[in-house]
Amino acid sequence: MRPLPLLVSILLFLLIASPANALLAYASNEKDNTISVIDLATMKVVKTVPTGQRPRGMALTSDGKRLLVCLGDSNRIDILDTTTWKVTASINTPDPEYAALRQPGDNPLYVSNENNALITVWNIDTQKMLVQMPTGVEPEGMAVSPDGGLVVNTTETTNMAQFFSYATGKNLANILVPPRPRWAAFTDHGREVWVSSELGGTVTVIDTATFKILDTIHFDVPGLRSTFIQPVGISITADDKYAFVALGPANRIAVVSVPQRKVLSYISTGKSVYNATVQKYLLVGQRPWHMAFTPDGKYLLTANGLSNDVSVIDVSDLRVINTIPVGQQPWMILVSPH
């Protein structure tokens, strides 16, 4: 058999390899009821996927093949195939705000049902509910420990971080934190949980063995009123060196030393802020809300709710290298695992 001409071989290679190897990010746009699919090689939106009403929280299976989208005003969670972008199944559950998958195994799914003061637990393969866990008022942030044994939920109105056992479903502890806790993030070693308090303007660090508060981190931006500093999303590097905290209307990302629990500096929308430890920064979009790292940890993406865009931050020198327009009011951002 005669070999293919060189040009034909190259074109075939590009046709086969490029789409499959693209690293993708997904932004949930709660105002226009869509998911923006971003190709991180080109830094552009390559597809806009219509959804049900008010997409907010999302979860992604470890193989990247299924995206679960919480549709608060449609009272369901849709499971989408990330190859075809078809809805393959739905979980009917009232007012889902956020959901987190247990790893390894991608099961079960923990859902905060905000209006019902419940965590519901689901098998995503059968779409059957396994158990209900009563919570405080307005459950929001959900996180599962790296070993899968501990679940934490934040309740906005009762100002608590609530801990549950995966094995028994038992409520292990209720920790009071400053007003309106919105998010919880485990450190990679799993010995700490960091909880953001939007109206309290703080992050609370909790020991997962004793459920004692280890520290409370405060933020102070020169020239900015404290009422604008509203921590929401928290992303912690895999080596547990740095935590990035989205400060919402402050239009800044705080960079915090995890071992020292000390704010090092801010990524600012206004001007570059020089810090001897953490270099200088460039702008992010307006009202950064939630964030996600790329699998190699080189980049951090922020969903910016008021400017309708996603910022790409180079983690090594902590500067914004690109801004990507998406849909209206992006709330959450996820990145495919490979």
N, C-alpha and C positions, 0 to 999 in steps of 0.2 A: 504494500500500500504506500502511495506517495505521501510524503510528509506535507502538512499544511503549510502554506506560505507564512512567513514570519509575521506579517501584519495581521493576518487572520488569527493566528495563535494568540497574539497580544490582545486583540479585541475580545476574543473569547475568554481569556483569562480575566480581563477587567470586568466583563459582563457577569462572570460567575462570582468573582471574589469580592467586588466592591460592596454590593448591598449586604452580603452576609457578614462582612467584617466590620461594617460601620458601627461605631459606638453611638448609641442613641440616648437621648434624655427625653423625659416626658414632663410636661407642665400641665397641671389642672387649672383651667380657666373658669372660675366659678360664675362670672358674669355672663359669658356668652355660651356656656354649656358645651365646652370643647376640651379636647386634649391636644396640645401642640407637641408634635414629634420633631425633635431637633437632631440633626446629624452633626455630631461634634467634630467631624473632620472638616466640614465646610462652615460650621457655626451658623447654620440656617435651618429654619423650619421646613421640613420636607413633606409633612402631612398634617392636616388638621382633622381630628376625629370627632364627629358629633357624639354627644353623650346625653344622658338624662339631665334632670334639673339639679343645679348647684353642685358640680363636682368639686370635692375638696380633698379629703385624705385619699392616699393611694398606697398600695403595697405591690411588690413585685416578687414573683417566685425566683428562687435562686438560679434557675436556668434562664431567666429572662423571658420566658415564653408566654407567661400569663401576667397581665396587669389587672389588678383589682381596684375599682374606682368607687368611692363612697359618693352616692348621689342623695344628698340630704333631703331635698324637696321631692324626690321621686320615691323615697322610702325603700331604697334597695341598694345593693352593691352589684355592679356588673363585672363579670370576669371576661376580659378581652384577650383574644389571641393576638400577640404582637407581630405575627407574620401576616395575617389576613385582616386584622383589625375588625373582626367580627365578634359579637357578643356570643360566647359559647355557653354561658350559664349566668343565672342571677340568684342572689340571696336576698329574699324579701325581709327587711328589717327596718323598724321605724327610725327615721332621722339619724342615719349613720354619719358621724362626724369624722372619725379617723379609725384606721384599722392597722393592726400589726400582725405579721406572721411569725409563728414560732420556727426557729431554726435549730437543728437541721430538720429537713423533712417537709417544710412549707405547710405544716399543719400542726395545730388548728389555727384559725384566724380569730383574733381578739378584736372586737368592735366596740367603740364607745357610742352608745345610743343616747345622744345628748338630752333630748326632751323626756326620756323615760327613766333617767337616772339608773342606767343599767350598763353592764358589760355583757354582751352576748358572745358566745364562743361557738365557732362554726367549723365543720369539716368542709373544706372548699371543694373536695372531689364529689361529695354527695349533696352538698348544700343543705345539710341537716344541722340543726342547732344541737349542741352538746350540753350546754349549761348556761344559766344566767347568774350573774353576780351583781347584787345591788350595790350601788355606789352613792356618793354624795350627789349634790345637785349640779347638773351640767357637766358630765364627764367629757373630757376632751382628749388630752394626749395619752397615747398608749405606747408602751415599750416592753419588750421581752428581753430578759438577760441573755448574754452570750451563750450560756450553757442551757438556756431554755427552761430553767427551773423557777424563775421569778417573773412576775408580771407587775407592772406599775401603771397606774392611771392617775391623771390629774383632774380634779373637779373644780371648775371655775368659781362657782358660787360659794361652796363650802370651804374653799381654800385649803385643800388637802392633797397630799400625795398618798395614794392608797396602794398597798402592796398585797398581792395574792400569790398563793402557791399554785404552780402548774399541776402538781400531782394530785392535790386535794380540792383545789378551787377555794380554799379557805382564805378569808381575809386575815392577813398576818399583822398588819399595822396600818394606822392612819396618822400621818404626820402633818401637823399644821404648818403651812408656809405662808409667805406674804400674799396679798390679794391677787386674785385671778391667775392661778397657775395654768399655763397653756401647753407646756411641752415637757417631756422627760427623756433623758438620754443616758444610757449606761456607758461607763468607760469600757474600753476593750477588755480590761482584766475583770470587769464585772463587780468590782468591790465598791463602786460608788455609782450613785444616780444623781444627775444634775437636773434640777427642776427650775424652769423659768417662770417668773411671776410678772405678768404683763403690767398690772397696775401697781405692784409693789416695786417695780424697777430693779429687780434683783434676780440672782440665780442662787438657789439653795443646794448645797452638796450634802447628800445623805449616805451614810454607811449602810450597805445592803446586808451586813451580818447582824448589826445591832439595831438598825433603823433609827440611829441617832443622827442629829444634824451635826455635821463636821464643820461647816463654814457657810457664811452667806456673803456672796460677792455683790458689791455695789458698783454702779457705773456713774461716772462723772465726766461729762463732755463740756469743756470750757466754752462759754458763750451760748449754751443751750439749756433751756428750762428743763427741770427734772421731769415734768409731766410729758415731755416728748420722748423720754427714754422708756421704751416699753419692750422688754425682752420677750421673744417668742421662740423662734427656732434655735436649736443647739446642735452643732455637729462637732464631734470630737475625733481627732486624728487617730489612726490605727495604732500609733505608738504611744498614745495617751500623753503626748507632750502639749498639745494645744487644743483649746476649745474655741470654736467660732460661735458667737452669739449674735443673732439678728435682732437689732434694736428697733424695728418697726418704724414709727414716724420720725425717729431720730435720723433716719437715712444713713445708718452706719452699721458696720459689723464690728463687734468687739473681738479682739484677739486676747485670749486668756491663757496663762500658763496653768496647765492642769496640776502639776506637782505643787506649785506655789500658791495656786488659787488666786492669782494676781493678774489684773488687767494690764496688758503690755502696751496696747495701743488700739487705734480704731481705723477701719477702712472708711473713709469719709466721702460724702457726695460733694462737699464743698471744696476743700483744699487738701493737699497732701499733708499728712501729719508725720513728722520724722520722729523715730524712736531709735536709740542706739542699739537696742536689742532686736527690734523687729523691722527695721528699715522704714521706708516711706510708702505711702499708699495713694491710689487713685480712686476715682469715684465708683460707687455702685448706684443702682437705680433707686427709685423712690419707694419707701416702705418695704424693705427686704423682710420677708416673712419666714419662709422655710428654705432649707439648703440641702445640698447633696454633693458628696465627693465623687470624682471618677474612680474606677476600680484601682488605679495605680496611685491614688492619693495626690496626684499632681495638680488637679484643678478642683475648685469648689464653685458650684453653681448656686445662685440665689434667685428665688422667685420674687419679683418686685411688683407688689400689688397695685401701686398707684401709677407707675410709669409703664405698666403692661409690657414688661420685658424681663429677660433673664441675664444676669451678669455672670461672667466667667472670670474667676479669680485665680491667678497663678499662686499656688500655695507656697512655693519656694521663696519668692520675694514679695508676696502679699500685695499684688497689684492687680487691678482689673485689666484684662487684656482684650475683652470683647463684650459687647452688649447685643443681645438677640431679641428683636421684637417678637412677642407671642400674642395670645388672645387677651381678652379683657379680664383684669384682676386675677392674675396667676396666684395661686394659693400654695401649692406644693410642687416640688421638683424631685424627680427620681432619675437615676442613671442606670442603664442596663449593666448587668454584672460583667459582661465581656463582649 
